[in-house]
């Protein structure tokens, strides 16, 4: 699943108030894709997944079975080793 329903937004903005013309009635509505797994006690790992055409970062969340925390963490470590994400930079936009 994606890590959020929206691209990163301006730091001055507390939270998105609309997504594709739909009003967000609460602060939590804009990030509701991350809520269900945590509420039912499943482990979740969010990973950086690249950059969109707008140069902004995107992420994805892996949701594991109950008790699979170590598996998810090892997947995250493998992702880190393969992608060297901290050294990645967005493409230069004209």
PDB file with one MODEL, atoms N, CA, C and O in Angstrom:
MODEL        1
ATOM      1  N   UNK A   1       0.844  -1.183   0.000  1.00  0.00           N
ATOM      2  CA  UNK A   1       0.000   0.000   0.000  1.00  0.00           C
ATOM      3  C   UNK A   1       0.883   1.237   0.000  1.00  0.00           C
ATOM      4  O   UNK A   1       2.042   1.173   0.409  1.00  0.00           O
ATOM      5  N   UNK A   2       0.348   2.359  -0.453  1.00  0.00           N
ATOM      6  CA  UNK A   2       1.128   3.598  -0.341  1.00  0.00           C
ATOM      7  C   UNK A   2       1.247   4.019   1.121  1.00  0.00           C
ATOM      8  O   UNK A   2       0.457   3.602   1.968  1.00  0.00           O
ATOM      9  N   UNK A   3       2.240   4.843   1.400  1.00  0.00           N
ATOM     10  CA  UNK A   3       2.424   5.357   2.761  1.00  0.00           C
ATOM     11  C   UNK A   3       1.480   6.506   3.078  1.00  0.00           C
ATOM     12  O   UNK A   3       1.229   6.789   4.249  1.00  0.00           O
ATOM     13  N   UNK A   4       0.960   7.165   2.068  1.00  0.00           N
ATOM     14  CA  UNK A   4       0.019   8.277   2.254  1.00  0.00           C
ATOM     15  C   UNK A   4      -0.782   8.454   0.973  1.00  0.00           C
ATOM     16  O   UNK A   4      -0.391   7.979  -0.093  1.00  0.00           O
ATOM     17  N   UNK A   5      -1.893   9.136   1.093  1.00  0.00           N
ATOM     18  CA  UNK A   5      -2.741   9.365  -0.080  1.00  0.00           C
ATOM     19  C   UNK A   5      -2.326  10.588  -0.883  1.00  0.00           C
ATOM     20  O   UNK A   5      -2.887  10.847  -1.947  1.00  0.00           O
ATOM     21  N   UNK A   6      -1.361  11.335  -0.392  1.00  0.00           N
ATOM     22  CA  UNK A   6      -0.972  12.581  -1.048  1.00  0.00           C
ATOM     23  C   UNK A   6       0.544  12.681  -1.139  1.00  0.00           C
ATOM     24  O   UNK A   6       1.273  12.028  -0.393  1.00  0.00           O
ATOM     25  N   UNK A   7       0.996  13.502  -2.059  1.00  0.00           N
ATOM     26  CA  UNK A   7       2.416  13.829  -2.134  1.00  0.00           C
ATOM     27  C   UNK A   7       2.780  14.687  -0.932  1.00  0.00           C
ATOM     28  O   UNK A   7       1.886  15.265  -0.314  1.00  0.00           O
ATOM     29  N   UNK A   8       4.043  14.794  -0.580  1.00  0.00           N
ATOM     30  CA  UNK A   8       4.428  15.719   0.487  1.00  0.00           C
ATOM     31  C   UNK A   8       3.887  17.116   0.174  1.00  0.00           C
ATOM     32  O   UNK A   8       3.825  17.535  -0.981  1.00  0.00           O
ATOM     33  N   UNK A   9       3.501  17.815   1.229  1.00  0.00           N
ATOM     34  CA  UNK A   9       2.892  19.131   1.040  1.00  0.00           C
ATOM     35  C   UNK A   9       3.741  20.187   1.741  1.00  0.00           C
ATOM     36  O   UNK A   9       4.674  19.870   2.479  1.00  0.00           O
ATOM     37  N   UNK A  10       3.398  21.437   1.495  1.00  0.00           N
ATOM     38  CA  UNK A  10       4.158  22.562   2.040  1.00  0.00           C
ATOM     39  C   UNK A  10       4.222  22.484   3.561  1.00  0.00           C
ATOM     40  O   UNK A  10       3.235  22.146   4.214  1.00  0.00           O
ATOM     41  N   UNK A  11       5.375  22.796   4.114  1.00  0.00           N
ATOM     42  CA  UNK A  11       5.576  22.705   5.563  1.00  0.00           C
ATOM     43  C   UNK A  11       4.643  23.651   6.324  1.00  0.00           C
ATOM     44  O   UNK A  11       4.303  23.385   7.476  1.00  0.00           O
ATOM     45  N   UNK A  12       4.235  24.729   5.703  1.00  0.00           N
ATOM     46  CA  UNK A  12       3.328  25.671   6.357  1.00  0.00           C
ATOM     47  C   UNK A  12       1.902  25.120   6.461  1.00  0.00           C
ATOM     48  O   UNK A  12       1.104  25.612   7.259  1.00  0.00           O
ATOM     49  N   UNK A  13       1.589  24.122   5.672  1.00  0.00           N
ATOM     50  CA  UNK A  13       0.263  23.521   5.671  1.00  0.00           C
ATOM     51  C   UNK A  13       0.195  22.482   6.799  1.00  0.00           C
ATOM     52  O   UNK A  13       1.005  21.555   6.823  1.00  0.00           O
ATOM     53  N   UNK A  14      -0.746  22.618   7.722  1.00  0.00           N
ATOM     54  CA  UNK A  14      -0.874  21.675   8.843  1.00  0.00           C
ATOM     55  C   UNK A  14      -1.173  20.277   8.332  1.00  0.00           C
ATOM     56  O   UNK A  14      -0.571  19.303   8.783  1.00  0.00           O
ATOM     57  N   UNK A  15      -2.096  20.180   7.396  1.00  0.00           N
ATOM     58  CA  UNK A  15      -2.441  18.923   6.741  1.00  0.00           C
ATOM     59  C   UNK A  15      -3.285  19.246   5.521  1.00  0.00           C
ATOM     60  O   UNK A  15      -3.877  20.322   5.443  1.00  0.00           O
ATOM     61  N   UNK A  16      -3.347  18.331   4.576  1.00  0.00           N
ATOM     62  CA  UNK A  16      -4.189  18.572   3.402  1.00  0.00           C
ATOM     63  C   UNK A  16      -5.659  18.662   3.818  1.00  0.00           C
ATOM     64  O   UNK A  16      -6.133  17.871   4.633  1.00  0.00           O
ATOM     65  N   UNK A  17      -6.353  19.609   3.261  1.00  0.00           N
ATOM     66  CA  UNK A  17      -7.772  19.765   3.570  1.00  0.00           C
ATOM     67  C   UNK A  17      -8.660  19.204   2.462  1.00  0.00           C
ATOM     68  O   UNK A  17      -9.858  19.002   2.659  1.00  0.00           O
ATOM     69  N   UNK A  18      -8.054  18.951   1.276  1.00  0.00           N
ATOM     70  CA  UNK A  18      -8.779  18.371   0.145  1.00  0.00           C
ATOM     71  C   UNK A  18      -7.853  17.439  -0.631  1.00  0.00           C
ATOM     72  O   UNK A  18      -6.666  17.721  -0.791  1.00  0.00           O
ATOM     73  N   UNK A  19      -8.398  16.343  -1.106  1.00  0.00           N
ATOM     74  CA  UNK A  19      -7.669  15.444  -2.003  1.00  0.00           C
ATOM     75  C   UNK A  19      -8.567  15.188  -3.197  1.00  0.00           C
ATOM     76  O   UNK A  19      -9.664  14.648  -3.061  1.00  0.00           O
ATOM     77  N   UNK A  20      -8.085  15.584  -4.377  1.00  0.00           N
ATOM     78  CA  UNK A  20      -8.863  15.435  -5.615  1.00  0.00           C
ATOM     79  C   UNK A  20     -10.286  15.966  -5.462  1.00  0.00           C
ATOM     80  O   UNK A  20     -11.237  15.343  -5.936  1.00  0.00           O
ATOM     81  N   UNK A  21     -10.433  17.104  -4.808  1.00  0.00           N
ATOM     82  CA  UNK A  21     -11.730  17.734  -4.651  1.00  0.00           C
ATOM     83  C   UNK A  21     -12.566  17.203  -3.501  1.00  0.00           C
ATOM     84  O   UNK A  21     -13.665  17.703  -3.260  1.00  0.00           O
ATOM     85  N   UNK A  22     -12.072  16.203  -2.787  1.00  0.00           N
ATOM     86  CA  UNK A  22     -12.805  15.649  -1.648  1.00  0.00           C
ATOM     87  C   UNK A  22     -12.279  16.272  -0.359  1.00  0.00           C
ATOM     88  O   UNK A  22     -11.081  16.222  -0.080  1.00  0.00           O
ATOM     89  N   UNK A  23     -13.177  16.854   0.420  1.00  0.00           N
ATOM     90  CA  UNK A  23     -12.777  17.497   1.676  1.00  0.00           C
ATOM     91  C   UNK A  23     -12.354  16.447   2.696  1.00  0.00           C
ATOM     92  O   UNK A  23     -12.983  15.398   2.830  1.00  0.00           O
ATOM     93  N   UNK A  24     -11.292  16.747   3.401  1.00  0.00           N
ATOM     94  CA  UNK A  24     -10.832  15.893   4.498  1.00  0.00           C
ATOM     95  C   UNK A  24     -11.465  16.438   5.774  1.00  0.00           C
ATOM     96  O   UNK A  24     -11.122  17.532   6.220  1.00  0.00           O
ATOM     97  N   UNK A  25     -12.383  15.683   6.358  1.00  0.00           N
ATOM     98  CA  UNK A  25     -13.155  16.192   7.494  1.00  0.00           C
ATOM     99  C   UNK A  25     -12.386  16.171   8.812  1.00  0.00           C
ATOM    100  O   UNK A  25     -12.812  16.803   9.779  1.00  0.00           O
ATOM    101  N   UNK A  26     -11.258  15.456   8.870  1.00  0.00           N
ATOM    102  CA  UNK A  26     -10.430  15.446  10.076  1.00  0.00           C
ATOM    103  C   UNK A  26      -8.966  15.450   9.672  1.00  0.00           C
ATOM    104  O   UNK A  26      -8.625  15.200   8.516  1.00  0.00           O
ATOM    105  N   UNK A  27      -8.117  15.734  10.627  1.00  0.00           N
ATOM    106  CA  UNK A  27      -6.678  15.693  10.390  1.00  0.00           C
ATOM    107  C   UNK A  27      -6.249  14.317   9.904  1.00  0.00           C
ATOM    108  O   UNK A  27      -5.417  14.209   9.003  1.00  0.00           O
ATOM    109  N   UNK A  28      -6.804  13.276  10.484  1.00  0.00           N
ATOM    110  CA  UNK A  28      -6.367  11.915  10.183  1.00  0.00           C
ATOM    111  C   UNK A  28      -6.833  11.383   8.833  1.00  0.00           C
ATOM    112  O   UNK A  28      -6.272  10.407   8.335  1.00  0.00           O
ATOM    113  N   UNK A  29      -7.830  11.993   8.241  1.00  0.00           N
ATOM    114  CA  UNK A  29      -8.401  11.462   6.999  1.00  0.00           C
ATOM    115  C   UNK A  29      -7.376  11.385   5.870  1.00  0.00           C
ATOM    116  O   UNK A  29      -7.419  10.445   5.076  1.00  0.00           O
ATOM    117  N   UNK A  30      -6.462  12.343   5.776  1.00  0.00           N
ATOM    118  CA  UNK A  30      -5.507  12.369   4.674  1.00  0.00           C
ATOM    119  C   UNK A  30      -4.475  11.257   4.761  1.00  0.00           C
ATOM    120  O   UNK A  30      -3.794  10.971   3.776  1.00  0.00           O
ATOM    121  N   UNK A  31      -4.350  10.632   5.912  1.00  0.00           N
ATOM    122  CA  UNK A  31      -3.362   9.557   6.050  1.00  0.00           C
ATOM    123  C   UNK A  31      -4.003   8.252   6.515  1.00  0.00           C
ATOM    124  O   UNK A  31      -3.355   7.444   7.180  1.00  0.00           O
ATOM    125  N   UNK A  32      -5.253   8.046   6.173  1.00  0.00           N
ATOM    126  CA  UNK A  32      -5.976   6.899   6.698  1.00  0.00           C
ATOM    127  C   UNK A  32      -5.477   5.549   6.187  1.00  0.00           C
ATOM    128  O   UNK A  32      -5.842   4.523   6.760  1.00  0.00           O
ATOM    129  N   UNK A  33      -4.666   5.504   5.146  1.00  0.00           N
ATOM    130  CA  UNK A  33      -4.153   4.211   4.690  1.00  0.00           C
ATOM    131  C   UNK A  33      -3.172   3.589   5.681  1.00  0.00           C
ATOM    132  O   UNK A  33      -2.894   2.392   5.608  1.00  0.00           O
ATOM    133  N   UNK A  34      -2.644   4.392   6.608  1.00  0.00           N
ATOM    134  CA  UNK A  34      -1.693   3.825   7.583  1.00  0.00           C
ATOM    135  C   UNK A  34      -2.370   3.405   8.884  1.00  0.00           C
ATOM    136  O   UNK A  34      -1.720   2.801   9.737  1.00  0.00           O
ATOM    137  N   UNK A  35      -3.642   3.703   9.059  1.00  0.00           N
ATOM    138  CA  UNK A  35      -4.309   3.465  10.342  1.00  0.00           C
ATOM    139  C   UNK A  35      -4.774   2.023  10.557  1.00  0.00           C
ATOM    140  O   UNK A  35      -4.513   1.479  11.630  1.00  0.00           O
ATOM    141  N   UNK A  36      -5.443   1.377   9.608  1.00  0.00           N
ATOM    142  CA  UNK A  36      -6.050   0.075   9.907  1.00  0.00           C
ATOM    143  C   UNK A  36      -5.097  -0.995  10.443  1.00  0.00           C
ATOM    144  O   UNK A  36      -5.412  -1.654  11.434  1.00  0.00           O
ATOM    145  N   UNK A  37      -3.953  -1.175   9.814  1.00  0.00           N
ATOM    146  CA  UNK A  37      -3.039  -2.242  10.253  1.00  0.00           C
ATOM    147  C   UNK A  37      -2.576  -2.018  11.688  1.00  0.00           C
ATOM    148  O   UNK A  37      -2.529  -2.956  12.483  1.00  0.00           O
ATOM    149  N   UNK A  38      -2.236  -0.786  12.016  1.00  0.00           N
ATOM    150  CA  UNK A  38      -1.799  -0.493  13.375  1.00  0.00           C
ATOM    151  C   UNK A  38      -2.901  -0.691  14.401  1.00  0.00           C
ATOM    152  O   UNK A  38      -2.652  -1.150  15.515  1.00  0.00           O
ATOM    153  N   UNK A  39      -4.113  -0.343  14.018  1.00  0.00           N
ATOM    154  CA  UNK A  39      -5.229  -0.498  14.951  1.00  0.00           C
ATOM    155  C   UNK A  39      -5.508  -1.955  15.302  1.00  0.00           C
ATOM    156  O   UNK A  39      -5.951  -2.256  16.410  1.00  0.00           O
ATOM    157  N   UNK A  40      -5.248  -2.856  14.360  1.00  0.00           N
ATOM    158  CA  UNK A  40      -5.503  -4.265  14.663  1.00  0.00           C
ATOM    159  C   UNK A  40      -4.236  -5.008  15.085  1.00  0.00           C
ATOM    160  O   UNK A  40      -4.241  -6.231  15.221  1.00  0.00           O
ATOM    161  N   UNK A  41      -3.158  -4.262  15.288  1.00  0.00           N
ATOM    162  CA  UNK A  41      -1.953  -4.846  15.864  1.00  0.00           C
ATOM    163  C   UNK A  41      -1.017  -5.547  14.903  1.00  0.00           C
ATOM    164  O   UNK A  41      -0.202  -6.367  15.324  1.00  0.00           O
ATOM    165  N   UNK A  42      -1.118  -5.240  13.615  1.00  0.00           N
ATOM    166  CA  UNK A  42      -0.199  -5.848  12.660  1.00  0.00           C
ATOM    167  C   UNK A  42       1.062  -4.998  12.532  1.00  0.00           C
ATOM    168  O   UNK A  42       0.988  -3.772  12.613  1.00  0.00           O
ATOM    169  N   UNK A  43       2.217  -5.633  12.334  1.00  0.00           N
ATOM    170  CA  UNK A  43       3.436  -4.851  12.131  1.00  0.00           C
ATOM    171  C   UNK A  43       3.436  -4.215  10.742  1.00  0.00           C
ATOM    172  O   UNK A  43       2.983  -4.816   9.767  1.00  0.00           O
ATOM    173  N   UNK A  44       3.950  -2.995  10.672  1.00  0.00           N
ATOM    174  CA  UNK A  44       3.992  -2.252   9.415  1.00  0.00           C
ATOM    175  C   UNK A  44       5.378  -1.644   9.263  1.00  0.00           C
ATOM    176  O   UNK A  44       5.950  -1.119  10.217  1.00  0.00           O
ATOM    177  N   UNK A  45       5.899  -1.723   8.064  1.00  0.00           N
ATOM    178  CA  UNK A  45       7.182  -1.111   7.752  1.00  0.00           C
ATOM    179  C   UNK A  45       6.978  -0.191   6.559  1.00  0.00           C
ATOM    180  O   UNK A  45       6.488  -0.623   5.516  1.00  0.00           O
ATOM    181  N   UNK A  46       7.348   1.068   6.707  1.00  0.00           N
ATOM    182  CA  UNK A  46       7.273   2.027   5.603  1.00  0.00           C
ATOM    183  C   UNK A  46       8.645   2.162   4.980  1.00  0.00           C
ATOM    184  O   UNK A  46       9.648   2.314   5.677  1.00  0.00           O
ATOM    185  N   UNK A  47       8.677   2.106   3.658  1.00  0.00           N
ATOM    186  CA  UNK A  47       9.923   2.172   2.916  1.00  0.00           C
ATOM    187  C   UNK A  47       9.872   3.275   1.873  1.00  0.00           C
ATOM    188  O   UNK A  47       8.822   3.514   1.277  1.00  0.00           O
ATOM    189  N   UNK A  48      10.994   3.950   1.644  1.00  0.00           N
ATOM    190  CA  UNK A  48      11.042   4.887   0.528  1.00  0.00           C
ATOM    191  C   UNK A  48      11.004   4.087  -0.767  1.00  0.00           C
ATOM    192  O   UNK A  48      11.646   3.043  -0.878  1.00  0.00           O
ATOM    193  N   UNK A  49      10.251   4.579  -1.745  1.00  0.00           N
ATOM    194  CA  UNK A  49      10.078   3.810  -2.973  1.00  0.00           C
ATOM    195  C   UNK A  49      10.515   4.546  -4.229  1.00  0.00           C
ATOM    196  O   UNK A  49      10.409   3.996  -5.325  1.00  0.00           O
ATOM    197  N   UNK A  50      10.991   5.745  -4.104  1.00  0.00           N
ATOM    198  CA  UNK A  50      11.430   6.483  -5.275  1.00  0.00           C
ATOM    199  C   UNK A  50      10.889   7.895  -5.280  1.00  0.00           C
ATOM    200  O   UNK A  50      10.459   8.424  -4.255  1.00  0.00           O
ATOM    201  N   UNK A  51      10.919   8.486  -6.446  1.00  0.00           N
ATOM    202  CA  UNK A  51      10.470   9.858  -6.619  1.00  0.00           C
ATOM    203  C   UNK A  51       9.467   9.915  -7.761  1.00  0.00           C
ATOM    204  O   UNK A  51       9.618   9.229  -8.772  1.00  0.00           O
ATOM    205  N   UNK A  52       8.447  10.734  -7.588  1.00  0.00           N
ATOM    206  CA  UNK A  52       7.471  10.919  -8.643  1.00  0.00           C
ATOM    207  C   UNK A  52       7.996  11.870  -9.695  1.00  0.00           C
ATOM    208  O   UNK A  52       9.085  12.427  -9.557  1.00  0.00           O
ATOM    209  N   UNK A  53       7.219  12.053 -10.746  1.00  0.00           N
ATOM    210  CA  UNK A  53       7.588  12.971 -11.812  1.00  0.00           C
ATOM    211  C   UNK A  53       7.734  14.399 -11.334  1.00  0.00           C
ATOM    212  O   UNK A  53       8.349  15.231 -12.001  1.00  0.00           O
ATOM    213  N   UNK A  54       7.161  14.677 -10.166  1.00  0.00           N
ATOM    214  CA  UNK A  54       7.254  16.012  -9.581  1.00  0.00           C
ATOM    215  C   UNK A  54       8.513  16.162  -8.719  1.00  0.00           C
ATOM    216  O   UNK A  54       8.748  17.225  -8.145  1.00  0.00           O
ATOM    217  N   UNK A  55       9.328  15.092  -8.627  1.00  0.00           N
ATOM    218  CA  UNK A  55      10.558  15.136  -7.843  1.00  0.00           C
ATOM    219  C   UNK A  55      10.363  14.875  -6.362  1.00  0.00           C
ATOM    220  O   UNK A  55      11.335  14.840  -5.606  1.00  0.00           O
ATOM    221  N   UNK A  56       9.122  14.691  -5.935  1.00  0.00           N
ATOM    222  CA  UNK A  56       8.844  14.457  -4.521  1.00  0.00           C
ATOM    223  C   UNK A  56       8.912  12.962  -4.201  1.00  0.00           C
ATOM    224  O   UNK A  56       8.605  12.125  -5.049  1.00  0.00           O
ATOM    225  N   UNK A  57       9.315  12.637  -2.977  1.00  0.00           N
ATOM    226  CA  UNK A  57       9.461  11.229  -2.618  1.00  0.00           C
ATOM    227  C   UNK A  57       8.123  10.526  -2.441  1.00  0.00           C
ATOM    228  O   UNK A  57       7.126  11.132  -2.050  1.00  0.00           O
ATOM    229  N   UNK A  58       8.129   9.235  -2.739  1.00  0.00           N
ATOM    230  CA  UNK A  58       6.967   8.387  -2.509  1.00  0.00           C
ATOM    231  C   UNK A  58       7.407   7.213  -1.636  1.00  0.00           C
ATOM    232  O   UNK A  58       8.582   6.845  -1.621  1.00  0.00           O
ATOM    233  N   UNK A  59       6.477   6.647  -0.928  1.00  0.00           N
ATOM    234  CA  UNK A  59       6.805   5.517  -0.082  1.00  0.00           C
ATOM    235  C   UNK A  59       5.735   4.449  -0.167  1.00  0.00           C
ATOM    236  O   UNK A  59       4.640   4.671  -0.683  1.00  0.00           O
ATOM    237  N   UNK A  60       6.080   3.295   0.349  1.00  0.00           N
ATOM    238  CA  UNK A  60       5.114   2.220   0.416  1.00  0.00           C
ATOM    239  C   UNK A  60       5.197   1.578   1.790  1.00  0.00           C
ATOM    240  O   UNK A  60       6.227   1.643   2.461  1.00  0.00           O
ATOM    241  N   UNK A  61       4.108   0.962   2.193  1.00  0.00           N
ATOM    242  CA  UNK A  61       4.103   0.282   3.475  1.00  0.00           C
ATOM    243  C   UNK A  61       3.886  -1.205   3.253  1.00  0.00           C
ATOM    244  O   UNK A  61       3.026  -1.629   2.481  1.00  0.00           O
ATOM    245  N   UNK A  62       4.695  -1.976   3.956  1.00  0.00           N
ATOM    246  CA  UNK A  62       4.542  -3.423   3.957  1.00  0.00           C
ATOM    247  C   UNK A  62       3.832  -3.790   5.250  1.00  0.00           C
ATOM    248  O   UNK A  62       4.232  -3.348   6.327  1.00  0.00           O
ATOM    249  N   UNK A  63       2.799  -4.582   5.149  1.00  0.00           N
ATOM    250  CA  UNK A  63       2.037  -4.996   6.322  1.00  0.00           C
ATOM    251  C   UNK A  63       2.231  -6.496   6.481  1.00  0.00           C
ATOM    252  O   UNK A  63       1.974  -7.271   5.559  1.00  0.00           O
ATOM    253  N   UNK A  64       2.683  -6.891   7.652  1.00  0.00           N
ATOM    254  CA  UNK A  64       2.958  -8.303   7.907  1.00  0.00           C
ATOM    255  C   UNK A  64       1.901  -8.960   8.764  1.00  0.00           C
ATOM    256  O   UNK A  64       1.018  -8.305   9.319  1.00  0.00           O
ATOM    257  N   UNK A  65       2.014 -10.253   8.856  1.00  0.00           N
ATOM    258  CA  UNK A  65       1.129 -11.016   9.734  1.00  0.00           C
ATOM    259  C   UNK A  65       1.502 -10.727  11.186  1.00  0.00           C
ATOM    260  O   UNK A  65       2.621 -10.306  11.478  1.00  0.00           O
ATOM    261  N   UNK A  66       0.571 -10.953  12.073  1.00  0.00           N
ATOM    262  CA  UNK A  66       0.828 -10.749  13.500  1.00  0.00           C
ATOM    263  C   UNK A  66       2.074 -11.549  13.893  1.00  0.00           C
ATOM    264  O   UNK A  66       2.186 -12.735  13.584  1.00  0.00           O
ATOM    265  N   UNK A  67       3.000 -10.886  14.572  1.00  0.00           N
ATOM    266  CA  UNK A  67       4.224 -11.537  15.028  1.00  0.00           C
ATOM    267  C   UNK A  67       5.348 -11.589  14.012  1.00  0.00           C
ATOM    268  O   UNK A  67       6.396 -12.173  14.288  1.00  0.00           O
ATOM    269  N   UNK A  68       5.156 -10.992  12.843  1.00  0.00           N
ATOM    270  CA  UNK A  68       6.195 -11.055  11.804  1.00  0.00           C
ATOM    271  C   UNK A  68       7.107  -9.828  11.808  1.00  0.00           C
ATOM    272  O   UNK A  68       7.702  -9.487  10.786  1.00  0.00           O
ATOM    273  N   UNK A  69       7.212  -9.178  12.945  1.00  0.00           N
ATOM    274  CA  UNK A  69       8.022  -7.961  13.042  1.00  0.00           C
ATOM    275  C   UNK A  69       9.454  -8.184  12.552  1.00  0.00           C
ATOM    276  O   UNK A  69       9.976  -7.385  11.774  1.00  0.00           O
ATOM    277  N   UNK A  70      10.082  -9.256  13.000  1.00  0.00           N
ATOM    278  CA  UNK A  70      11.476  -9.526  12.625  1.00  0.00           C
ATOM    279  C   UNK A  70      11.609  -9.715  11.115  1.00  0.00           C
ATOM    280  O   UNK A  70      12.592  -9.277  10.518  1.00  0.00           O
ATOM    281  N   UNK A  71      10.631 -10.360  10.504  1.00  0.00           N
ATOM    282  CA  UNK A  71      10.655 -10.564   9.054  1.00  0.00           C
ATOM    283  C   UNK A  71      10.597  -9.220   8.346  1.00  0.00           C
ATOM    284  O   UNK A  71      11.367  -8.969   7.418  1.00  0.00           O
ATOM    285  N   UNK A  72       9.689  -8.358   8.780  1.00  0.00           N
ATOM    286  CA  UNK A  72       9.581  -7.033   8.145  1.00  0.00           C
ATOM    287  C   UNK A  72      10.857  -6.226   8.330  1.00  0.00           C
ATOM    288  O   UNK A  72      11.319  -5.568   7.398  1.00  0.00           O
ATOM    289  N   UNK A  73      11.424  -6.274   9.523  1.00  0.00           N
ATOM    290  CA  UNK A  73      12.662  -5.526   9.767  1.00  0.00           C
ATOM    291  C   UNK A  73      13.803  -6.061   8.903  1.00  0.00           C
ATOM    292  O   UNK A  73      14.619  -5.281   8.412  1.00  0.00           O
ATOM    293  N   UNK A  74      13.871  -7.366   8.713  1.00  0.00           N
ATOM    294  CA  UNK A  74      14.929  -7.909   7.855  1.00  0.00           C
ATOM    295  C   UNK A  74      14.698  -7.512   6.400  1.00  0.00           C
ATOM    296  O   UNK A  74      15.652  -7.297   5.653  1.00  0.00           O
ATOM    297  N   UNK A  75      13.437  -7.416   6.000  1.00  0.00           N
ATOM    298  CA  UNK A  75      13.128  -6.939   4.647  1.00  0.00           C
ATOM    299  C   UNK A  75      13.566  -5.488   4.489  1.00  0.00           C
ATOM    300  O   UNK A  75      14.109  -5.103   3.454  1.00  0.00           O
ATOM    301  N   UNK A  76      13.327  -4.694   5.518  1.00  0.00           N
ATOM    302  CA  UNK A  76      13.753  -3.301   5.476  1.00  0.00           C
ATOM    303  C   UNK A  76      15.262  -3.165   5.398  1.00  0.00           C
ATOM    304  O   UNK A  76      15.774  -2.309   4.676  1.00  0.00           O
ATOM    305  N   UNK A  77      15.975  -3.999   6.132  1.00  0.00           N
ATOM    306  CA  UNK A  77      17.443  -3.967   6.082  1.00  0.00           C
ATOM    307  C   UNK A  77      17.937  -4.370   4.699  1.00  0.00           C
ATOM    308  O   UNK A  77      18.862  -3.756   4.167  1.00  0.00           O
ATOM    309  N   UNK A  78      17.326  -5.401   4.113  1.00  0.00           N
ATOM    310  CA  UNK A  78      17.709  -5.830   2.768  1.00  0.00           C
ATOM    311  C   UNK A  78      17.439  -4.716   1.753  1.00  0.00           C
ATOM    312  O   UNK A  78      18.250  -4.478   0.858  1.00  0.00           O
ATOM    313  N   UNK A  79      16.290  -4.032   1.897  1.00  0.00           N
ATOM    314  CA  UNK A  79      15.943  -2.901   1.016  1.00  0.00           C
ATOM    315  C   UNK A  79      17.003  -1.812   1.124  1.00  0.00           C
ATOM    316  O   UNK A  79      17.460  -1.263   0.121  1.00  0.00           O
ATOM    317  N   UNK A  80      17.380  -1.517   2.355  1.00  0.00           N
ATOM    318  CA  UNK A  80      18.399  -0.485   2.597  1.00  0.00           C
ATOM    319  C   UNK A  80      19.722  -0.861   1.925  1.00  0.00           C
ATOM    320  O   UNK A  80      20.355  -0.023   1.282  1.00  0.00           O
ATOM    321  N   UNK A  81      20.132  -2.107   2.074  1.00  0.00           N
ATOM    322  CA  UNK A  81      21.401  -2.532   1.496  1.00  0.00           C
ATOM    323  C   UNK A  81      21.366  -2.523  -0.032  1.00  0.00           C
ATOM    324  O   UNK A  81      22.362  -2.184  -0.672  1.00  0.00           O
ATOM    325  N   UNK A  82      20.250  -2.884  -0.608  1.00  0.00           N
ATOM    326  CA  UNK A  82      20.147  -2.936  -2.071  1.00  0.00           C
ATOM    327  C   UNK A  82      19.980  -1.566  -2.715  1.00  0.00           C
ATOM    328  O   UNK A  82      20.489  -1.326  -3.809  1.00  0.00           O
ATOM    329  N   UNK A  83      19.270  -0.672  -2.042  1.00  0.00           N
ATOM    330  CA  UNK A  83      18.970   0.625  -2.666  1.00  0.00           C
ATOM    331  C   UNK A  83      19.903   1.738  -2.228  1.00  0.00           C
ATOM    332  O   UNK A  83      20.011   2.754  -2.915  1.00  0.00           O
ATOM    333  N   UNK A  84      20.583   1.570  -1.093  1.00  0.00           N
ATOM    334  CA  UNK A  84      21.403   2.645  -0.527  1.00  0.00           C
ATOM    335  C   UNK A  84      20.597   3.947  -0.526  1.00  0.00           C
ATOM    336  O   UNK A  84      21.087   4.997  -0.943  1.00  0.00           O
ATOM    337  N   UNK A  85      19.366   3.858  -0.054  1.00  0.00           N
ATOM    338  CA  UNK A  85      18.429   4.969  -0.130  1.00  0.00           C
ATOM    339  C   UNK A  85      18.958   6.294   0.419  1.00  0.00           C
ATOM    340  O   UNK A  85      18.687   7.331  -0.187  1.00  0.00           O
ATOM    341  N   UNK A  86      19.692   6.319   1.523  1.00  0.00           N
ATOM    342  CA  UNK A  86      20.153   7.632   2.018  1.00  0.00           C
ATOM    343  C   UNK A  86      20.967   8.430   1.003  1.00  0.00           C
ATOM    344  O   UNK A  86      21.056   9.652   1.119  1.00  0.00           O
ATOM    345  N   UNK A  87      21.556   7.775   0.021  1.00  0.00           N
ATOM    346  CA  UNK A  87      22.340   8.517  -0.982  1.00  0.00           C
ATOM    347  C   UNK A  87      21.520   8.876  -2.222  1.00  0.00           C
ATOM    348  O   UNK A  87      22.032   9.540  -3.123  1.00  0.00           O
ATOM    349  N   UNK A  88      20.266   8.453  -2.282  1.00  0.00           N
ATOM    350  CA  UNK A  88      19.423   8.744  -3.447  1.00  0.00           C
ATOM    351  C   UNK A  88      18.962  10.200  -3.416  1.00  0.00           C
ATOM    352  O   UNK A  88      18.706  10.756  -2.348  1.00  0.00           O
ATOM    353  N   UNK A  89      18.859  10.797  -4.571  1.00  0.00           N
ATOM    354  CA  UNK A  89      18.406  12.172  -4.702  1.00  0.00           C
ATOM    355  C   UNK A  89      17.343  12.252  -5.794  1.00  0.00           C
ATOM    356  O   UNK A  89      17.380  11.485  -6.756  1.00  0.00           O
ATOM    357  N   UNK A  90      16.400  13.177  -5.647  1.00  0.00           N
ATOM    358  CA  UNK A  90      15.377  13.307  -6.693  1.00  0.00           C
ATOM    359  C   UNK A  90      16.007  13.780  -7.999  1.00  0.00           C
ATOM    360  O   UNK A  90      17.075  14.392  -7.994  1.00  0.00           O
ATOM    361  N   UNK A  91      15.345  13.494  -9.111  1.00  0.00           N
ATOM    362  CA  UNK A  91      15.867  13.967 -10.402  1.00  0.00           C
ATOM    363  C   UNK A  91      15.826  15.489 -10.451  1.00  0.00           C
ATOM    364  O   UNK A  91      14.979  16.120  -9.819  1.00  0.00           O
ATOM    365  N   UNK A  92      16.730  16.055 -11.191  1.00  0.00           N
ATOM    366  CA  UNK A  92      16.748  17.507 -11.385  1.00  0.00           C
ATOM    367  C   UNK A  92      15.599  17.857 -12.323  1.00  0.00           C
ATOM    368  O   UNK A  92      15.500  17.321 -13.427  1.00  0.00           O
ATOM    369  N   UNK A  93      14.740  18.754 -11.875  1.00  0.00           N
ATOM    370  CA  UNK A  93      13.596  19.166 -12.677  1.00  0.00           C
ATOM    371  C   UNK A  93      13.895  20.502 -13.337  1.00  0.00           C
ATOM    372  O   UNK A  93      14.510  21.380 -12.732  1.00  0.00           O
ATOM    373  N   UNK A  94      13.460  20.650 -14.569  1.00  0.00           N
ATOM    374  CA  UNK A  94      13.675  21.915 -15.296  1.00  0.00           C
ATOM    375  C   UNK A  94      12.657  22.934 -14.906  1.00  0.00           C
ATOM    376  O   UNK A  94      12.679  24.055 -15.413  1.00  0.00           O
TER     377      UNK A  94
ENDMDL
END
